[in-house]
């Protein structure tokens, strides 16, 4: 499964940066963000219809 991770602005919470990663990478990114106090929004990535 893939997830879209948006880094949020510290002031107003608007998305600043977006990346799509696999499930194995989510924990690492969350740990890094927590270490520096960064706000994230994580949701399942849209998958193309087959």
ModelCIF file with pLDDT and N, C-alpha, C, O atoms, coordinates in Angstrom:
data_MODEL
#
_entry.id   MODEL 
#
_entity.id                         1 
_entity.type                       polymer 
_entity.pdbx_number_of_molecules   1 
#
_entity_poly.entity_id                      1 
_entity_poly.type                           'polypeptide(L)' 
_entity_poly.nstd_linkage                   no 
_entity_poly.nstd_monomer                   no 
_entity_poly.pdbx_seq_one_letter_code       
;(UNK)(UNK)(UNK)(UNK)(UNK)(UNK)(UNK)(UNK)(UNK)(UNK)(UNK)(UNK)(UNK)(UNK)(UNK)(UNK)
(UNK)(UNK)(UNK)(UNK)(UNK)(UNK)(UNK)(UNK)(UNK)(UNK)(UNK)(UNK)(UNK)(UNK)(UNK)(UNK)
(UNK)(UNK)(UNK)(UNK)(UNK)(UNK)(UNK)(UNK)(UNK)(UNK)(UNK)(UNK)(UNK)(UNK)(UNK)(UNK)
(UNK)(UNK)
;
_entity_poly.pdbx_seq_one_letter_code_can   XXXXXXXXXXXXXXXXXXXXXXXXXXXXXXXXXXXXXXXXXXXXXXXXXX 
_entity_poly.pdbx_strand_id                 A 
#
loop_
_entity_poly_seq.entity_id 
_entity_poly_seq.num 
_entity_poly_seq.mon_id 
_entity_poly_seq.hetero 
1 1  UNK n 
1 2  UNK n 
1 3  UNK n 
1 4  UNK n 
1 5  UNK n 
1 6  UNK n 
1 7  UNK n 
1 8  UNK n 
1 9  UNK n 
1 10 UNK n 
1 11 UNK n 
1 12 UNK n 
1 13 UNK n 
1 14 UNK n 
1 15 UNK n 
1 16 UNK n 
1 17 UNK n 
1 18 UNK n 
1 19 UNK n 
1 20 UNK n 
1 21 UNK n 
1 22 UNK n 
1 23 UNK n 
1 24 UNK n 
1 25 UNK n 
1 26 UNK n 
1 27 UNK n 
1 28 UNK n 
1 29 UNK n 
1 30 UNK n 
1 31 UNK n 
1 32 UNK n 
1 33 UNK n 
1 34 UNK n 
1 35 UNK n 
1 36 UNK n 
1 37 UNK n 
1 38 UNK n 
1 39 UNK n 
1 40 UNK n 
1 41 UNK n 
1 42 UNK n 
1 43 UNK n 
1 44 UNK n 
1 45 UNK n 
1 46 UNK n 
1 47 UNK n 
1 48 UNK n 
1 49 UNK n 
1 50 UNK n 
#
_struct_asym.id          A 
_struct_asym.entity_id   1 
#
loop_
_ma_qa_metric.id 
_ma_qa_metric.mode 
_ma_qa_metric.name 
_ma_qa_metric.software_group_id 
_ma_qa_metric.type 
1 global pLDDT . pLDDT 
2 local  pLDDT . pLDDT 
#
_ma_qa_metric_global.metric_id      1 
_ma_qa_metric_global.metric_value   91.86 
_ma_qa_metric_global.model_id       1 
_ma_qa_metric_global.ordinal_id     1 
#
loop_
_ma_qa_metric_local.label_asym_id 
_ma_qa_metric_local.label_comp_id 
_ma_qa_metric_local.label_seq_id 
_ma_qa_metric_local.metric_id 
_ma_qa_metric_local.metric_value 
_ma_qa_metric_local.model_id 
_ma_qa_metric_local.ordinal_id 
A UNK 1  2 90.00 1 1  
A UNK 2  2 95.00 1 2  
A UNK 3  2 97.00 1 3  
A UNK 4  2 97.00 1 4  
A UNK 5  2 97.00 1 5  
A UNK 6  2 97.00 1 6  
A UNK 7  2 96.00 1 7  
A UNK 8  2 96.00 1 8  
A UNK 9  2 94.00 1 9  
A UNK 10 2 90.00 1 10 
A UNK 11 2 92.00 1 11 
A UNK 12 2 93.00 1 12 
A UNK 13 2 92.00 1 13 
A UNK 14 2 94.00 1 14 
A UNK 15 2 94.00 1 15 
A UNK 16 2 95.00 1 16 
A UNK 17 2 94.00 1 17 
A UNK 18 2 95.00 1 18 
A UNK 19 2 95.00 1 19 
A UNK 20 2 96.00 1 20 
A UNK 21 2 96.00 1 21 
A UNK 22 2 95.00 1 22 
A UNK 23 2 92.00 1 23 
A UNK 24 2 92.00 1 24 
A UNK 25 2 96.00 1 25 
A UNK 26 2 96.00 1 26 
A UNK 27 2 95.00 1 27 
A UNK 28 2 96.00 1 28 
A UNK 29 2 96.00 1 29 
A UNK 30 2 96.00 1 30 
A UNK 31 2 97.00 1 31 
A UNK 32 2 96.00 1 32 
A UNK 33 2 96.00 1 33 
A UNK 34 2 96.00 1 34 
A UNK 35 2 97.00 1 35 
A UNK 36 2 95.00 1 36 
A UNK 37 2 94.00 1 37 
A UNK 38 2 95.00 1 38 
A UNK 39 2 96.00 1 39 
A UNK 40 2 97.00 1 40 
A UNK 41 2 97.00 1 41 
A UNK 42 2 97.00 1 42 
A UNK 43 2 96.00 1 43 
A UNK 44 2 96.00 1 44 
A UNK 45 2 93.00 1 45 
A UNK 46 2 81.00 1 46 
A UNK 47 2 66.00 1 47 
A UNK 48 2 63.00 1 48 
A UNK 49 2 54.00 1 49 
A UNK 50 2 52.00 1 50 
#
loop_
_atom_site.group_PDB 
_atom_site.id 
_atom_site.type_symbol 
_atom_site.label_atom_id 
_atom_site.label_alt_id 
_atom_site.label_comp_id 
_atom_site.label_asym_id 
_atom_site.label_entity_id 
_atom_site.label_seq_id 
_atom_site.pdbx_PDB_ins_code 
_atom_site.Cartn_x 
_atom_site.Cartn_y 
_atom_site.Cartn_z 
_atom_site.occupancy 
_atom_site.B_iso_or_equiv 
_atom_site.pdbx_formal_charge 
_atom_site.auth_seq_id 
_atom_site.auth_comp_id 
_atom_site.auth_asym_id 
_atom_site.auth_atom_id 
_atom_site.pdbx_PDB_model_num 
ATOM 1   N N  . UNK A 1 1  ? 0.843  -1.176 0.000   1.00 90.00 ? 1  UNK A N  1 
ATOM 2   C CA . UNK A 1 1  ? 0.000  0.000  0.000   1.00 90.00 ? 1  UNK A CA 1 
ATOM 3   C C  . UNK A 1 1  ? 0.886  1.237  0.000   1.00 90.00 ? 1  UNK A C  1 
ATOM 4   O O  . UNK A 1 1  ? 1.965  1.240  0.594   1.00 90.00 ? 1  UNK A O  1 
ATOM 5   N N  . UNK A 1 2  ? 0.424  2.285  -0.669  1.00 95.00 ? 2  UNK A N  1 
ATOM 6   C CA . UNK A 1 2  ? 1.180  3.527  -0.747  1.00 95.00 ? 2  UNK A CA 1 
ATOM 7   C C  . UNK A 1 2  ? 0.427  4.641  -0.019  1.00 95.00 ? 2  UNK A C  1 
ATOM 8   O O  . UNK A 1 2  ? -0.803 4.656  0.017   1.00 95.00 ? 2  UNK A O  1 
ATOM 9   N N  . UNK A 1 3  ? 1.183  5.565  0.554   1.00 97.00 ? 3  UNK A N  1 
ATOM 10  C CA . UNK A 1 3  ? 0.597  6.660  1.306   1.00 97.00 ? 3  UNK A CA 1 
ATOM 11  C C  . UNK A 1 3  ? 1.120  7.988  0.788   1.00 97.00 ? 3  UNK A C  1 
ATOM 12  O O  . UNK A 1 3  ? 2.274  8.103  0.376   1.00 97.00 ? 3  UNK A O  1 
ATOM 13  N N  . UNK A 1 4  ? 0.248  8.987  0.816   1.00 97.00 ? 4  UNK A N  1 
ATOM 14  C CA . UNK A 1 4  ? 0.628  10.357 0.486   1.00 97.00 ? 4  UNK A CA 1 
ATOM 15  C C  . UNK A 1 4  ? 0.918  11.061 1.809   1.00 97.00 ? 4  UNK A C  1 
ATOM 16  O O  . UNK A 1 4  ? 0.084  11.070 2.715   1.00 97.00 ? 4  UNK A O  1 
ATOM 17  N N  . UNK A 1 5  ? 2.103  11.647 1.908   1.00 97.00 ? 5  UNK A N  1 
ATOM 18  C CA . UNK A 1 5  ? 2.499  12.356 3.119   1.00 97.00 ? 5  UNK A CA 1 
ATOM 19  C C  . UNK A 1 5  ? 2.701  13.821 2.749   1.00 97.00 ? 5  UNK A C  1 
ATOM 20  O O  . UNK A 1 5  ? 3.500  14.155 1.875   1.00 97.00 ? 5  UNK A O  1 
ATOM 21  N N  . UNK A 1 6  ? 1.959  14.686 3.434   1.00 97.00 ? 6  UNK A N  1 
ATOM 22  C CA . UNK A 1 6  ? 2.075  16.119 3.192   1.00 97.00 ? 6  UNK A CA 1 
ATOM 23  C C  . UNK A 1 6  ? 2.717  16.774 4.408   1.00 97.00 ? 6  UNK A C  1 
ATOM 24  O O  . UNK A 1 6  ? 2.263  16.593 5.538   1.00 97.00 ? 6  UNK A O  1 
ATOM 25  N N  . UNK A 1 7  ? 3.761  17.526 4.166   1.00 96.00 ? 7  UNK A N  1 
ATOM 26  C CA . UNK A 1 7  ? 4.386  18.308 5.227   1.00 96.00 ? 7  UNK A CA 1 
ATOM 27  C C  . UNK A 1 7  ? 3.598  19.602 5.326   1.00 96.00 ? 7  UNK A C  1 
ATOM 28  O O  . UNK A 1 7  ? 3.355  20.261 4.314   1.00 96.00 ? 7  UNK A O  1 
ATOM 29  N N  . UNK A 1 8  ? 3.194  19.976 6.547   1.00 96.00 ? 8  UNK A N  1 
ATOM 30  C CA . UNK A 1 8  ? 2.331  21.128 6.743   1.00 96.00 ? 8  UNK A CA 1 
ATOM 31  C C  . UNK A 1 8  ? 3.114  22.331 7.261   1.00 96.00 ? 8  UNK A C  1 
ATOM 32  O O  . UNK A 1 8  ? 4.070  22.195 8.024   1.00 96.00 ? 8  UNK A O  1 
ATOM 33  N N  . UNK A 1 9  ? 2.681  23.510 6.825   1.00 94.00 ? 9  UNK A N  1 
ATOM 34  C CA . UNK A 1 9  ? 3.280  24.764 7.269   1.00 94.00 ? 9  UNK A CA 1 
ATOM 35  C C  . UNK A 1 9  ? 3.065  24.921 8.774   1.00 94.00 ? 9  UNK A C  1 
ATOM 36  O O  . UNK A 1 9  ? 1.983  24.624 9.281   1.00 94.00 ? 9  UNK A O  1 
ATOM 37  N N  . UNK A 1 10 ? 4.085  25.384 9.482   1.00 90.00 ? 10 UNK A N  1 
ATOM 38  C CA . UNK A 1 10 ? 3.997  25.535 10.931  1.00 90.00 ? 10 UNK A CA 1 
ATOM 39  C C  . UNK A 1 10 ? 3.012  26.620 11.354  1.00 90.00 ? 10 UNK A C  1 
ATOM 40  O O  . UNK A 1 10 ? 2.449  26.550 12.447  1.00 90.00 ? 10 UNK A O  1 
ATOM 41  N N  . UNK A 1 11 ? 2.798  27.621 10.504  1.00 92.00 ? 11 UNK A N  1 
ATOM 42  C CA . UNK A 1 11 ? 1.957  28.753 10.878  1.00 92.00 ? 11 UNK A CA 1 
ATOM 43  C C  . UNK A 1 11 ? 0.480  28.493 10.604  1.00 92.00 ? 11 UNK A C  1 
ATOM 44  O O  . UNK A 1 11 ? -0.350 28.596 11.507  1.00 92.00 ? 11 UNK A O  1 
ATOM 45  N N  . UNK A 1 12 ? 0.156  28.157 9.356   1.00 93.00 ? 12 UNK A N  1 
ATOM 46  C CA . UNK A 1 12 ? -1.261 28.043 9.017   1.00 93.00 ? 12 UNK A CA 1 
ATOM 47  C C  . UNK A 1 12 ? -1.713 26.631 8.644   1.00 93.00 ? 12 UNK A C  1 
ATOM 48  O O  . UNK A 1 12 ? -2.891 26.424 8.353   1.00 93.00 ? 12 UNK A O  1 
ATOM 49  N N  . UNK A 1 13 ? -0.810 25.669 8.646   1.00 92.00 ? 13 UNK A N  1 
ATOM 50  C CA . UNK A 1 13 ? -1.191 24.277 8.401   1.00 92.00 ? 13 UNK A CA 1 
ATOM 51  C C  . UNK A 1 13 ? -1.443 23.916 6.957   1.00 92.00 ? 13 UNK A C  1 
ATOM 52  O O  . UNK A 1 13 ? -1.937 22.824 6.677   1.00 92.00 ? 13 UNK A O  1 
ATOM 53  N N  . UNK A 1 14 ? -1.115 24.808 6.021   1.00 94.00 ? 14 UNK A N  1 
ATOM 54  C CA . UNK A 1 14 ? -1.305 24.480 4.612   1.00 94.00 ? 14 UNK A CA 1 
ATOM 55  C C  . UNK A 1 14 ? -0.201 23.535 4.148   1.00 94.00 ? 14 UNK A C  1 
ATOM 56  O O  . UNK A 1 14 ? 0.928  23.617 4.630   1.00 94.00 ? 14 UNK A O  1 
ATOM 57  N N  . UNK A 1 15 ? -0.520 22.633 3.210   1.00 94.00 ? 15 UNK A N  1 
ATOM 58  C CA . UNK A 1 15 ? 0.495  21.713 2.696   1.00 94.00 ? 15 UNK A CA 1 
ATOM 59  C C  . UNK A 1 15 ? 1.632  22.470 1.999   1.00 94.00 ? 15 UNK A C  1 
ATOM 60  O O  . UNK A 1 15 ? 1.395  23.356 1.177   1.00 94.00 ? 15 UNK A O  1 
ATOM 61  N N  . UNK A 1 16 ? 2.860  22.103 2.344   1.00 95.00 ? 16 UNK A N  1 
ATOM 62  C CA . UNK A 1 16 ? 4.045  22.735 1.767   1.00 95.00 ? 16 UNK A CA 1 
ATOM 63  C C  . UNK A 1 16 ? 4.724  21.795 0.779   1.00 95.00 ? 16 UNK A C  1 
ATOM 64  O O  . UNK A 1 16 ? 5.248  22.229 -0.247  1.00 95.00 ? 16 UNK A O  1 
ATOM 65  N N  . UNK A 1 17 ? 4.710  20.512 1.097   1.00 94.00 ? 17 UNK A N  1 
ATOM 66  C CA . UNK A 1 17 ? 5.454  19.527 0.328   1.00 94.00 ? 17 UNK A CA 1 
ATOM 67  C C  . UNK A 1 17 ? 4.674  18.216 0.380   1.00 94.00 ? 17 UNK A C  1 
ATOM 68  O O  . UNK A 1 17 ? 4.119  17.862 1.421   1.00 94.00 ? 17 UNK A O  1 
ATOM 69  N N  . UNK A 1 18 ? 4.631  17.499 -0.739  1.00 95.00 ? 18 UNK A N  1 
ATOM 70  C CA . UNK A 1 18 ? 3.908  16.233 -0.791  1.00 95.00 ? 18 UNK A CA 1 
ATOM 71  C C  . UNK A 1 18 ? 4.789  15.154 -1.395  1.00 95.00 ? 18 UNK A C  1 
ATOM 72  O O  . UNK A 1 18 ? 5.513  15.396 -2.361  1.00 95.00 ? 18 UNK A O  1 
ATOM 73  N N  . UNK A 1 19 ? 4.721  13.972 -0.822  1.00 95.00 ? 19 UNK A N  1 
ATOM 74  C CA . UNK A 1 19 ? 5.437  12.830 -1.375  1.00 95.00 ? 19 UNK A CA 1 
ATOM 75  C C  . UNK A 1 19 ? 4.575  11.581 -1.216  1.00 95.00 ? 19 UNK A C  1 
ATOM 76  O O  . UNK A 1 19 ? 3.750  11.506 -0.306  1.00 95.00 ? 19 UNK A O  1 
ATOM 77  N N  . UNK A 1 20 ? 4.763  10.613 -2.089  1.00 96.00 ? 20 UNK A N  1 
ATOM 78  C CA . UNK A 1 20 ? 4.054  9.336  -2.003  1.00 96.00 ? 20 UNK A CA 1 
ATOM 79  C C  . UNK A 1 20 ? 5.105  8.258  -1.729  1.00 96.00 ? 20 UNK A C  1 
ATOM 80  O O  . UNK A 1 20 ? 6.099  8.135  -2.445  1.00 96.00 ? 20 UNK A O  1 
ATOM 81  N N  . UNK A 1 21 ? 4.853  7.480  -0.667  1.00 96.00 ? 21 UNK A N  1 
ATOM 82  C CA . UNK A 1 21 ? 5.817  6.458  -0.262  1.00 96.00 ? 21 UNK A CA 1 
ATOM 83  C C  . UNK A 1 21 ? 5.098  5.144  0.011   1.00 96.00 ? 21 UNK A C  1 
ATOM 84  O O  . UNK A 1 21 ? 3.876  5.105  0.151   1.00 96.00 ? 21 UNK A O  1 
ATOM 85  N N  . UNK A 1 22 ? 5.880  4.067  0.084   1.00 95.00 ? 22 UNK A N  1 
ATOM 86  C CA . UNK A 1 22 ? 5.304  2.776  0.435   1.00 95.00 ? 22 UNK A CA 1 
ATOM 87  C C  . UNK A 1 22 ? 5.147  2.681  1.949   1.00 95.00 ? 22 UNK A C  1 
ATOM 88  O O  . UNK A 1 22 ? 5.716  3.479  2.694   1.00 95.00 ? 22 UNK A O  1 
ATOM 89  N N  . UNK A 1 23 ? 4.389  1.719  2.383   1.00 92.00 ? 23 UNK A N  1 
ATOM 90  C CA . UNK A 1 23 ? 4.074  1.581  3.806   1.00 92.00 ? 23 UNK A CA 1 
ATOM 91  C C  . UNK A 1 23 ? 5.326  1.419  4.665   1.00 92.00 ? 23 UNK A C  1 
ATOM 92  O O  . UNK A 1 23 ? 5.354  1.891  5.802   1.00 92.00 ? 23 UNK A O  1 
ATOM 93  N N  . UNK A 1 24 ? 6.347  0.769  4.152   1.00 92.00 ? 24 UNK A N  1 
ATOM 94  C CA . UNK A 1 24 ? 7.573  0.548  4.923   1.00 92.00 ? 24 UNK A CA 1 
ATOM 95  C C  . UNK A 1 24 ? 8.300  1.853  5.242   1.00 92.00 ? 24 UNK A C  1 
ATOM 96  O O  . UNK A 1 24 ? 9.039  1.916  6.224   1.00 92.00 ? 24 UNK A O  1 
ATOM 97  N N  . UNK A 1 25 ? 8.107  2.881  4.444   1.00 96.00 ? 25 UNK A N  1 
ATOM 98  C CA . UNK A 1 25 ? 8.804  4.158  4.644   1.00 96.00 ? 25 UNK A CA 1 
ATOM 99  C C  . UNK A 1 25 ? 8.064  5.102  5.580   1.00 96.00 ? 25 UNK A C  1 
ATOM 100 O O  . UNK A 1 25 ? 8.659  6.057  6.080   1.00 96.00 ? 25 UNK A O  1 
ATOM 101 N N  . UNK A 1 26 ? 6.787  4.860  5.827   1.00 96.00 ? 26 UNK A N  1 
ATOM 102 C CA . UNK A 1 26 ? 5.977  5.786  6.621   1.00 96.00 ? 26 UNK A CA 1 
ATOM 103 C C  . UNK A 1 26 ? 6.541  5.936  8.030   1.00 96.00 ? 26 UNK A C  1 
ATOM 104 O O  . UNK A 1 26 ? 6.670  7.061  8.513   1.00 96.00 ? 26 UNK A O  1 
ATOM 105 N N  . UNK A 1 27 ? 6.873  4.860  8.690   1.00 95.00 ? 27 UNK A N  1 
ATOM 106 C CA . UNK A 1 27 ? 7.375  4.929  10.062  1.00 95.00 ? 27 UNK A CA 1 
ATOM 107 C C  . UNK A 1 27 ? 8.641  5.779  10.147  1.00 95.00 ? 27 UNK A C  1 
ATOM 108 O O  . UNK A 1 27 ? 8.768  6.605  11.051  1.00 95.00 ? 27 UNK A O  1 
ATOM 109 N N  . UNK A 1 28 ? 9.559  5.592  9.236   1.00 96.00 ? 28 UNK A N  1 
ATOM 110 C CA . UNK A 1 28 ? 10.812 6.356  9.244   1.00 96.00 ? 28 UNK A CA 1 
ATOM 111 C C  . UNK A 1 28 ? 10.531 7.850  9.093   1.00 96.00 ? 28 UNK A C  1 
ATOM 112 O O  . UNK A 1 28 ? 11.115 8.669  9.803   1.00 96.00 ? 28 UNK A O  1 
ATOM 113 N N  . UNK A 1 29 ? 9.642  8.202  8.174   1.00 96.00 ? 29 UNK A N  1 
ATOM 114 C CA . UNK A 1 29 ? 9.317  9.609  7.936   1.00 96.00 ? 29 UNK A CA 1 
ATOM 115 C C  . UNK A 1 29 ? 8.630  10.215 9.156   1.00 96.00 ? 29 UNK A C  1 
ATOM 116 O O  . UNK A 1 29 ? 8.916  11.353 9.526   1.00 96.00 ? 29 UNK A O  1 
ATOM 117 N N  . UNK A 1 30 ? 7.730  9.465  9.780   1.00 96.00 ? 30 UNK A N  1 
ATOM 118 C CA . UNK A 1 30 ? 7.044  9.950  10.983  1.00 96.00 ? 30 UNK A CA 1 
ATOM 119 C C  . UNK A 1 30 ? 8.046  10.155 12.120  1.00 96.00 ? 30 UNK A C  1 
ATOM 120 O O  . UNK A 1 30 ? 7.971  11.153 12.837  1.00 96.00 ? 30 UNK A O  1 
ATOM 121 N N  . UNK A 1 31 ? 8.976  9.226  12.288  1.00 97.00 ? 31 UNK A N  1 
ATOM 122 C CA . UNK A 1 31 ? 9.993  9.355  13.339  1.00 97.00 ? 31 UNK A CA 1 
ATOM 123 C C  . UNK A 1 31 ? 10.846 10.606 13.119  1.00 97.00 ? 31 UNK A C  1 
ATOM 124 O O  . UNK A 1 31 ? 11.135 11.336 14.068  1.00 97.00 ? 31 UNK A O  1 
ATOM 125 N N  . UNK A 1 32 ? 11.248 10.853 11.872  1.00 96.00 ? 32 UNK A N  1 
ATOM 126 C CA . UNK A 1 32 ? 12.046 12.037 11.560  1.00 96.00 ? 32 UNK A CA 1 
ATOM 127 C C  . UNK A 1 32 ? 11.265 13.316 11.831  1.00 96.00 ? 32 UNK A C  1 
ATOM 128 O O  . UNK A 1 32 ? 11.809 14.271 12.386  1.00 96.00 ? 32 UNK A O  1 
ATOM 129 N N  . UNK A 1 33 ? 10.003 13.338 11.445  1.00 96.00 ? 33 UNK A N  1 
ATOM 130 C CA . UNK A 1 33 ? 9.170  14.520 11.655  1.00 96.00 ? 33 UNK A CA 1 
ATOM 131 C C  . UNK A 1 33 ? 8.955  14.766 13.155  1.00 96.00 ? 33 UNK A C  1 
ATOM 132 O O  . UNK A 1 33 ? 8.993  15.909 13.610  1.00 96.00 ? 33 UNK A O  1 
ATOM 133 N N  . UNK A 1 34 ? 8.736  13.714 13.901  1.00 96.00 ? 34 UNK A N  1 
ATOM 134 C CA . UNK A 1 34 ? 8.527  13.861 15.342  1.00 96.00 ? 34 UNK A CA 1 
ATOM 135 C C  . UNK A 1 34 ? 9.767  14.411 16.029  1.00 96.00 ? 34 UNK A C  1 
ATOM 136 O O  . UNK A 1 34 ? 9.659  15.193 16.974  1.00 96.00 ? 34 UNK A O  1 
ATOM 137 N N  . UNK A 1 35 ? 10.940 14.010 15.563  1.00 97.00 ? 35 UNK A N  1 
ATOM 138 C CA . UNK A 1 35 ? 12.186 14.453 16.171  1.00 97.00 ? 35 UNK A CA 1 
ATOM 139 C C  . UNK A 1 35 ? 12.393 15.958 16.035  1.00 97.00 ? 35 UNK A C  1 
ATOM 140 O O  . UNK A 1 35 ? 13.047 16.573 16.877  1.00 97.00 ? 35 UNK A O  1 
ATOM 141 N N  . UNK A 1 36 ? 11.839 16.556 14.976  1.00 95.00 ? 36 UNK A N  1 
ATOM 142 C CA . UNK A 1 36 ? 12.033 17.999 14.764  1.00 95.00 ? 36 UNK A CA 1 
ATOM 143 C C  . UNK A 1 36 ? 10.737 18.794 14.945  1.00 95.00 ? 36 UNK A C  1 
ATOM 144 O O  . UNK A 1 36 ? 10.711 20.002 14.711  1.00 95.00 ? 36 UNK A O  1 
ATOM 145 N N  . UNK A 1 37 ? 9.669  18.121 15.359  1.00 94.00 ? 37 UNK A N  1 
ATOM 146 C CA . UNK A 1 37 ? 8.413  18.807 15.609  1.00 94.00 ? 37 UNK A CA 1 
ATOM 147 C C  . UNK A 1 37 ? 7.660  19.219 14.357  1.00 94.00 ? 37 UNK A C  1 
ATOM 148 O O  . UNK A 1 37 ? 6.898  20.186 14.373  1.00 94.00 ? 37 UNK A O  1 
ATOM 149 N N  . UNK A 1 38 ? 7.870  18.498 13.289  1.00 95.00 ? 38 UNK A N  1 
ATOM 150 C CA . UNK A 1 38 ? 7.213  18.804 12.018  1.00 95.00 ? 38 UNK A CA 1 
ATOM 151 C C  . UNK A 1 38 ? 5.815  18.207 11.982  1.00 95.00 ? 38 UNK A C  1 
ATOM 152 O O  . UNK A 1 38 ? 5.590  17.102 12.475  1.00 95.00 ? 38 UNK A O  1 
ATOM 153 N N  . UNK A 1 39 ? 4.877  18.944 11.398  1.00 96.00 ? 39 UNK A N  1 
ATOM 154 C CA . UNK A 1 39 ? 3.492  18.470 11.284  1.00 96.00 ? 39 UNK A CA 1 
ATOM 155 C C  . UNK A 1 39 ? 3.303  17.775 9.942   1.00 96.00 ? 39 UNK A C  1 
ATOM 156 O O  . UNK A 1 39 ? 3.736  18.278 8.906   1.00 96.00 ? 39 UNK A O  1 
ATOM 157 N N  . UNK A 1 40 ? 2.651  16.611 9.971   1.00 97.00 ? 40 UNK A N  1 
ATOM 158 C CA . UNK A 1 40 ? 2.392  15.833 8.769   1.00 97.00 ? 40 UNK A CA 1 
ATOM 159 C C  . UNK A 1 40 ? 0.916  15.514 8.644   1.00 97.00 ? 40 UNK A C  1 
ATOM 160 O O  . UNK A 1 40 ? 0.188  15.463 9.635   1.00 97.00 ? 40 UNK A O  1 
ATOM 161 N N  . UNK A 1 41 ? 0.489  15.300 7.418   1.00 97.00 ? 41 UNK A N  1 
ATOM 162 C CA . UNK A 1 41 ? -0.845 14.772 7.134   1.00 97.00 ? 41 UNK A CA 1 
ATOM 163 C C  . UNK A 1 41 ? -0.604 13.541 6.276   1.00 97.00 ? 41 UNK A C  1 
ATOM 164 O O  . UNK A 1 41 ? 0.010  13.636 5.213   1.00 97.00 ? 41 UNK A O  1 
ATOM 165 N N  . UNK A 1 42 ? -1.080 12.392 6.725   1.00 97.00 ? 42 UNK A N  1 
ATOM 166 C CA . UNK A 1 42 ? -0.841 11.131 6.028   1.00 97.00 ? 42 UNK A CA 1 
ATOM 167 C C  . UNK A 1 42 ? -2.189 10.535 5.647   1.00 97.00 ? 42 UNK A C  1 
ATOM 168 O O  . UNK A 1 42 ? -3.103 10.452 6.467   1.00 97.00 ? 42 UNK A O  1 
ATOM 169 N N  . UNK A 1 43 ? -2.295 10.120 4.382   1.00 96.00 ? 43 UNK A N  1 
ATOM 170 C CA . UNK A 1 43 ? -3.513 9.474  3.906   1.00 96.00 ? 43 UNK A CA 1 
ATOM 171 C C  . UNK A 1 43 ? -3.151 8.456  2.831   1.00 96.00 ? 43 UNK A C  1 
ATOM 172 O O  . UNK A 1 43 ? -2.095 8.563  2.207   1.00 96.00 ? 43 UNK A O  1 
ATOM 173 N N  . UNK A 1 44 ? -4.022 7.467  2.609   1.00 96.00 ? 44 UNK A N  1 
ATOM 174 C CA . UNK A 1 44 ? -3.753 6.507  1.537   1.00 96.00 ? 44 UNK A CA 1 
ATOM 175 C C  . UNK A 1 44 ? -3.662 7.238  0.197   1.00 96.00 ? 44 UNK A C  1 
ATOM 176 O O  . UNK A 1 44 ? -4.455 8.136  -0.086  1.00 96.00 ? 44 UNK A O  1 
ATOM 177 N N  . UNK A 1 45 ? -2.702 6.849  -0.607  1.00 93.00 ? 45 UNK A N  1 
ATOM 178 C CA . UNK A 1 45 ? -2.533 7.458  -1.930  1.00 93.00 ? 45 UNK A CA 1 
ATOM 179 C C  . UNK A 1 45 ? -3.574 6.894  -2.872  1.00 93.00 ? 45 UNK A C  1 
ATOM 180 O O  . UNK A 1 45 ? -3.951 5.726  -2.779  1.00 93.00 ? 45 UNK A O  1 
ATOM 181 N N  . UNK A 1 46 ? -4.028 7.731  -3.773  1.00 81.00 ? 46 UNK A N  1 
ATOM 182 C CA . UNK A 1 46 ? -4.956 7.254  -4.801  1.00 81.00 ? 46 UNK A CA 1 
ATOM 183 C C  . UNK A 1 46 ? -4.239 6.234  -5.656  1.00 81.00 ? 46 UNK A C  1 
ATOM 184 O O  . UNK A 1 46 ? -3.098 6.437  -6.070  1.00 81.00 ? 46 UNK A O  1 
ATOM 185 N N  . UNK A 1 47 ? -4.922 5.139  -5.914  1.00 66.00 ? 47 UNK A N  1 
ATOM 186 C CA . UNK A 1 47 ? -4.346 4.115  -6.770  1.00 66.00 ? 47 UNK A CA 1 
ATOM 187 C C  . UNK A 1 47 ? -5.062 4.151  -8.122  1.00 66.00 ? 47 UNK A C  1 
ATOM 188 O O  . UNK A 1 47 ? -6.286 4.272  -8.163  1.00 66.00 ? 47 UNK A O  1 
ATOM 189 N N  . UNK A 1 48 ? -4.339 4.051  -9.198  1.00 63.00 ? 48 UNK A N  1 
ATOM 190 C CA . UNK A 1 48 ? -4.980 4.071  -10.511 1.00 63.00 ? 48 UNK A CA 1 
ATOM 191 C C  . UNK A 1 48 ? -5.896 2.868  -10.696 1.00 63.00 ? 48 UNK A C  1 
ATOM 192 O O  . UNK A 1 48 ? -5.589 1.765  -10.244 1.00 63.00 ? 48 UNK A O  1 
ATOM 193 N N  . UNK A 1 49 ? -7.008 3.089  -11.356 1.00 54.00 ? 49 UNK A N  1 
ATOM 194 C CA . UNK A 1 49 ? -7.939 1.996  -11.631 1.00 54.00 ? 49 UNK A CA 1 
ATOM 195 C C  . UNK A 1 49 ? -7.317 1.024  -12.624 1.00 54.00 ? 49 UNK A C  1 
ATOM 196 O O  . UNK A 1 49 ? -6.640 1.436  -13.567 1.00 54.00 ? 49 UNK A O  1 
ATOM 197 N N  . UNK A 1 50 ? -7.547 -0.251 -12.410 1.00 52.00 ? 50 UNK A N  1 
ATOM 198 C CA . UNK A 1 50 ? -6.957 -1.242 -13.320 1.00 52.00 ? 50 UNK A CA 1 
ATOM 199 C C  . UNK A 1 50 ? -7.986 -1.790 -14.272 1.00 52.00 ? 50 UNK A C  1 
ATOM 200 O O  . UNK A 1 50 ? -7.666 -2.635 -15.108 1.00 52.00 ? 50 UNK A O  1 
#
